[in-house]
Amino acid sequence: MISTDRYHAAMGSLALAGLEPGDHVCWTFNSERSRLDATAGFVRSGIRAEHKIVYCTAALPPAAVIAGLSERGIDASGMARI
């Protein structure tokens, strides 16, 4: 059985697939885990497509976002600009 957080992250990743350059997304989350799961999907998709990735949040400090991405298999240590 899939957890609620994993389900929402998967659905969010599917929603991202339909976005076009110039589109904007504002998501709300019920946990930090679901936020980071969705963020990882967003970043992973952008890396694959060789797009510029912009992620803005006041909810987490940059180090926490980078650590969360690392836990999900994405090396973002050299990507962050603060």
C-alpha positions, 0 to 999 in steps of 0.5 A: 500500500502506498502512503498518502505522502508518496501518493501526493508526490506521485500525483504532483510529478504527473501534474508537473509533466504537463507544465510548459516553460513560463508556467508557475506552480504554487503547491501546499503540503501537509508534511515536510516529507511530501514537500521534499518528495515533490521538490525532488520530482520537480528538480529531477524532471528539470535536470533530465530536460536540461532546464533551468530550475528555480525553486523558491521557499521560505519554509525551509533553509537552503541547506535543508532543501539540498539535504532533502534532495541528497536523501532522494538521490539528487546531488544539488550541492553545486546547484544552489544560489542563495 
